[in-house]
Amino acid sequence: MKKILMFTAIAISSIANAQNVMTQDLLWQLGRVSGETLTPDGQNIIYGISNPNMEENRSERNLYSIPLSGGQPKQITTTKGTEYNVIKTPDGKMGYLYKGQLWEANWDGSDAKQLSQTQQDIDNVKFSPDGKWVMYTHDVKMDLSTQDRYPNLDKSSGEIIDNLMYRHWDKWEDGSYSHVFVSKVVNGTFTDGDDIMGSDHFDCPQKPDGGAEDLVWSPDSKYVVYVCKKLSGVNYAVSTNTDLYMWSSVTGNTTNLTQGMMGYDVQPTFSPDGKRIAWLSMDVNGYEADKSELLIYDFTTTRKVDLTKDWDYTITGGLTWGTDGKQIYFTTVIEGTEQLFSIMPAKDPENTTKKDIRQITNGVWDINAMIGISGNTMVVSRTDMNHAAELFTVDLSNGNMLPLTHTNETIYNSIKTSNVEKRWVKTTDGKQELVWVIYPPDFDANKKYPTLLYCQ
């Protein structure tokens, strides 16, 4: 893989004085767009917009619906707070998390009612495909706090740190661990379920960046596969060895699907028929920048196969099986941009080669997330150097993209944008290195400008 350089030229004084360029105040007026899911009929996309409030130091997120064919969006939630984690409930309606509990409404947002009745706030809710079970996560307090150890210091906010990891990036270890719970669905509702991780002092989703992609139901509703790094202290701090654990709802037993694989195993996703499971894997333990490969496990043959071992790129994420189970879609960084790709595993996965990989999109932008597939159309989130995330449709046959949402169009139409130029530069050792030049609005080649240089 080639090293990437980004070289940014910014006219600092011009930005400070002009009214027709992006400013920090305008930046905080942009709606933050993120996709949720497609409606069951595949005709509409549900997404959220978060609007920052500087005075209150908080954001307000509401849900919206827009036809997949395009048109006017419709706001479908208005309650104060954040609605997210949109899923289909066993009744075929829209489920979503709000204030720590799961709610259900029609797909137009009407007739909302609370479904879950759990004692603690829950997250990452997923119903089993047969609708009989639901899994979710919440924190379980397992370690003694300072106040537990010294009850007479009940007003103290101090923490006792005697080992790693006490912080992972921006996530502090507070003696609680996120666990996976499974509960029976009764008349469409559920209460507190069983902790399938038991007494484990470990987290799922993994810290600090794990989410709903860390846990998945099998298509037959008999198994839950979840990601976890079952290590503590210094061993946790120096290791990237996460594994995929498969819990059986029939026996209650848990098996390690990636036993003996010592690197980073994440994002499990079952094929539609449940006969295979795919995931991303790094090989070397402790090497956070290792190449991320696409692996597949066949439950019939019990063989694990690396589908991308001969391909010179690392997969960034978004694993999604096609509805027919013949293709797997994913994103990869190529020449400084993140694009959509697909791979068609051979009937015998060991015969899959890099010739079976196809780049679908190509442009000066990043595909940030895959939201859903309807027929031959995929909905994705896309950003570029001049625009925050918006939703686009992708024709999976030819890669053509059409804008679906226009949340911040009014602001963008009122400002001038930067020209972005791609260059290949010959290095001192005779190789080619990619450089991006980002010019300020109204750039004048006859003038000198302050610059920012970013190298990676």
GIJO-V699260 format. One record per residue. N is the residue number from 1. RES is the residue in one letter. SS is DSSP state (H for helix, E for strand, C for the rest). BURIAL is + if it has 24 or more other C-alpha atoms within 12 Angstrom, else -. Layout:
{{N	RES	SS	BURIAL} {N	RES	SS	BURIAL}}
This chain:
{{1	M	C	-} {2	K	C	-} {3	K	C	-} {4	I	E	+} {5	L	E	+} {6	M	E	+} {7	F	E	+} {8	T	E	+} {9	A	E	+} {10	I	C	+} {11	A	C	+} {12	I	H	-} {13	S	H	-} {14	S	H	-} {15	I	H	+} {16	A	H	-} {17	N	H	-} {18	A	C	-} {19	Q	C	-} {20	N	C	-} {21	V	C	+} {22	M	C	+} {23	T	C	+} {24	Q	H	-} {25	D	H	-} {26	L	H	-} {27	L	H	-} {28	W	C	-} {29	Q	C	+} {30	L	C	+} {31	G	C	+} {32	R	E	+} {33	V	E	+} {34	S	E	+} {35	G	E	+} {36	E	E	+} {37	T	E	+} {38	L	E	+} {39	T	C	+} {40	P	C	-} {41	D	C	-} {42	G	C	-} {43	Q	C	+} {44	N	E	+} {45	I	E	+} {46	I	E	+} {47	Y	E	+} {48	G	E	+} {49	I	E	+} {50	S	E	+} {51	N	E	+} {52	P	E	+} {53	N	E	-} {54	M	C	-} {55	E	C	-} {56	E	C	-} {57	N	C	-} {58	R	E	-} {59	S	E	-} {60	E	E	+} {61	R	E	+} {62	N	E	+} {63	L	E	+} {64	Y	E	+} {65	S	E	+} {66	I	E	+} {67	P	E	+} {68	L	C	+} {69	S	C	+} {70	G	C	-} {71	G	C	-} {72	Q	C	-} {73	P	C	+} {74	K	E	+} {75	Q	E	-} {76	I	C	+} {77	T	C	+} {78	T	C	-} {79	T	C	-} {80	K	C	-} {81	G	C	-} {82	T	E	+} {83	E	E	+} {84	Y	E	+} {85	N	E	+} {86	V	E	+} {87	I	E	+} {88	K	E	+} {89	T	C	+} {90	P	C	+} {91	D	C	+} {92	G	C	-} {93	K	C	+} {94	M	E	+} {95	G	E	+} {96	Y	E	+} {97	L	E	+} {98	Y	E	+} {99	K	C	-} {100	G	C	+} {101	Q	E	+} {102	L	E	+} {103	W	E	+} {104	E	E	+} {105	A	E	+} {106	N	C	+} {107	W	C	+} {108	D	C	+} {109	G	C	+} {110	S	C	-} {111	D	C	-} {112	A	C	+} {113	K	E	-} {114	Q	E	-} {115	L	C	+} {116	S	E	+} {117	Q	C	-} {118	T	C	+} {119	Q	C	-} {120	Q	C	-} {121	D	C	-} {122	I	C	+} {123	D	E	+} {124	N	E	+} {125	V	E	+} {126	K	E	+} {127	F	E	+} {128	S	C	+} {129	P	C	+} {130	D	C	-} {131	G	C	+} {132	K	C	+} {133	W	E	+} {134	V	E	+} {135	M	E	+} {136	Y	E	+} {137	T	E	+} {138	H	E	+} {139	D	E	+} {140	V	E	+} {141	K	E	-} {142	M	C	-} {143	D	C	-} {144	L	C	-} {145	S	C	-} {146	T	H	-} {147	Q	H	-} {148	D	H	-} {149	R	H	-} {150	Y	C	-} {151	P	H	-} {152	N	H	-} {153	L	H	-} {154	D	C	-} {155	K	C	-} {156	S	C	-} {157	S	C	-} {158	G	C	-} {159	E	C	-} {160	I	C	-} {161	I	C	-} {162	D	C	-} {163	N	C	-} {164	L	C	-} {165	M	C	+} {166	Y	C	+} {167	R	E	-} {168	H	E	-} {169	W	C	-} {170	D	C	-} {171	K	E	-} {172	W	E	-} {173	E	C	+} {174	D	C	+} {175	G	C	+} {176	S	E	+} {177	Y	E	+} {178	S	E	+} {179	H	E	+} {180	V	E	+} {181	F	E	+} {182	V	E	+} {183	S	E	+} {184	K	E	+} {185	V	C	+} {186	V	E	-} {187	N	C	-} {188	G	C	+} {189	T	E	+} {190	F	E	+} {191	T	C	+} {192	D	C	+} {193	G	C	+} {194	D	E	+} {195	D	E	+} {196	I	C	+} {197	M	C	+} {198	G	C	-} {199	S	C	-} {200	D	C	-} {201	H	C	+} {202	F	C	+} {203	D	C	+} {204	C	C	+} {205	P	C	+} {206	Q	C	+} {207	K	C	+} {208	P	C	-} {209	D	C	-} {210	G	C	+} {211	G	C	+} {212	A	H	+} {213	E	H	+} {214	D	H	+} {215	L	E	+} {216	V	E	+} {217	W	E	+} {218	S	C	+} {219	P	C	-} {220	D	C	-} {221	S	C	+} {222	K	C	+} {223	Y	E	+} {224	V	E	+} {225	V	E	+} {226	Y	E	+} {227	V	E	+} {228	C	E	+} {229	K	C	+} {230	K	C	+} {231	L	C	-} {232	S	C	-} {233	G	H	-} {234	V	H	-} {235	N	H	-} {236	Y	H	+} {237	A	H	+} {238	V	H	-} {239	S	C	+} {240	T	C	+} {241	N	C	+} {242	T	C	+} {243	D	E	+} {244	L	E	+} {245	Y	E	+} {246	M	E	+} {247	W	E	+} {248	S	E	-} {249	S	C	+} {250	V	C	-} {251	T	C	-} {252	G	C	-} {253	N	C	-} {254	T	E	-} {255	T	E	-} {256	N	E	-} {257	L	C	+} {258	T	C	+} {259	Q	C	-} {260	G	C	-} {261	M	C	-} {262	M	C	-} {263	G	C	+} {264	Y	C	+} {265	D	E	+} {266	V	E	+} {267	Q	E	+} {268	P	E	+} {269	T	E	+} {270	F	E	+} {271	S	C	+} {272	P	C	-} {273	D	C	-} {274	G	C	+} {275	K	C	-} {276	R	E	+} {277	I	E	+} {278	A	E	+} {279	W	E	+} {280	L	E	+} {281	S	E	+} {282	M	C	+} {283	D	C	+} {284	V	C	-} {285	N	C	+} {286	G	C	-} {287	Y	C	-} {288	E	C	-} {289	A	C	-} {290	D	C	-} {291	K	C	+} {292	S	C	+} {293	E	E	+} {294	L	E	+} {295	L	E	+} {296	I	E	+} {297	Y	E	+} {298	D	E	+} {299	F	C	-} {300	T	C	-} {301	T	C	-} {302	T	C	-} {303	R	E	-} {304	K	E	+} {305	V	E	+} {306	D	E	+} {307	L	C	+} {308	T	C	+} {309	K	C	+} {310	D	C	-} {311	W	C	-} {312	D	C	-} {313	Y	C	+} {314	T	C	+} {315	I	E	+} {316	T	E	+} {317	G	E	+} {318	G	E	+} {319	L	E	+} {320	T	E	+} {321	W	E	+} {322	G	C	+} {323	T	C	-} {324	D	C	-} {325	G	C	+} {326	K	C	-} {327	Q	C	+} {328	I	E	+} {329	Y	E	+} {330	F	E	+} {331	T	E	+} {332	T	E	+} {333	V	E	+} {334	I	E	+} {335	E	C	+} {336	G	C	+} {337	T	E	+} {338	E	E	+} {339	Q	E	+} {340	L	E	+} {341	F	E	+} {342	S	E	+} {343	I	E	+} {344	M	C	+} {345	P	C	+} {346	A	C	-} {347	K	C	-} {348	D	C	-} {349	P	H	+} {350	E	H	+} {351	N	H	-} {352	T	C	+} {353	T	C	-} {354	K	H	+} {355	K	H	-} {356	D	H	+} {357	I	E	+} {358	R	E	+} {359	Q	E	+} {360	I	C	+} {361	T	C	+} {362	N	C	+} {363	G	C	+} {364	V	C	+} {365	W	C	+} {366	D	E	+} {367	I	E	+} {368	N	E	+} {369	A	E	+} {370	M	E	+} {371	I	E	+} {372	G	E	+} {373	I	E	+} {374	S	E	+} {375	G	C	-} {376	N	C	-} {377	T	E	+} {378	M	E	+} {379	V	E	+} {380	V	E	+} {381	S	E	+} {382	R	E	+} {383	T	E	+} {384	D	E	+} {385	M	C	+} {386	N	C	+} {387	H	E	+} {388	A	E	+} {389	A	E	+} {390	E	E	+} {391	L	E	+} {392	F	E	+} {393	T	E	+} {394	V	E	+} {395	D	E	+} {396	L	C	+} {397	S	C	-} {398	N	C	-} {399	G	C	+} {400	N	C	-} {401	M	E	+} {402	L	E	-} {403	P	E	+} {404	L	C	+} {405	T	C	+} {406	H	C	+} {407	T	C	+} {408	N	C	+} {409	E	H	-} {410	T	H	-} {411	I	H	+} {412	Y	H	+} {413	N	H	-} {414	S	C	-} {415	I	C	+} {416	K	C	-} {417	T	C	+} {418	S	C	+} {419	N	C	-} {420	V	E	+} {421	E	E	-} {422	K	E	-} {423	R	E	-} {424	W	E	-} {425	V	E	-} {426	K	E	-} {427	T	C	-} {428	T	C	-} {429	D	C	-} {430	G	C	-} {431	K	C	-} {432	Q	E	-} {433	E	E	+} {434	L	E	+} {435	V	E	+} {436	W	E	+} {437	V	E	+} {438	I	E	+} {439	Y	C	+} {440	P	C	+} {441	P	C	+} {442	D	C	-} {443	F	C	-} {444	D	C	-} {445	A	C	-} {446	N	C	-} {447	K	C	-} {448	K	C	-} {449	Y	C	-} {450	P	C	-} {451	T	E	-} {452	L	E	-} {453	L	E	-} {454	Y	E	-} {455	C	E	-} {456	Q	C	-}}
